Amino acid sequence: MNIGAYFRLEGILVAGATSLYVQTYEGVFWEIGKLRDVGHLLQANVMVEGIRTGAEALAVNWIEAFNPVHQVLCSIGA
């Protein structure tokens, strides 16, 4: 995926020393910068959308907590 492309990530929101990261389920850490009012989402499953700004960096437009098991069950109609 090219830099400047719109991108969606799913994973766990974690705090680093200077930035926030999303650790994907494959173990890759994506830097999403400093966001306000997301402390309640730390260590939770999140879905993030934004513009790719680097190799593993994202300028976030949208972030939301979600339940991945519920997401799968909804997609199969259970």
Stockholm file with secondary structure:
# STOCKHOLM 1.0

chainA/1-78         MNIGAYFRLEGILVAGATSLYVQTYEGVFWEIGKLRDVGHLLQANVMVEGIRTGAEALAVNWIEAFNPVHQVLCSIGA
#=GR chainA/1-78 SS CCTTSEEEEEEEEEECSSSEEEEETTSCEEEEECCSSCGGGTTSEEEEEEEEEETTEEEEEEEEECCHHHHHHHHHTC
#=GC SS_cons        CCTTSEEEEEEEEEECSSSEEEEETTSCEEEEECCSSCGGGTTSEEEEEEEEEETTEEEEEEEEECCHHHHHHHHHTC
//
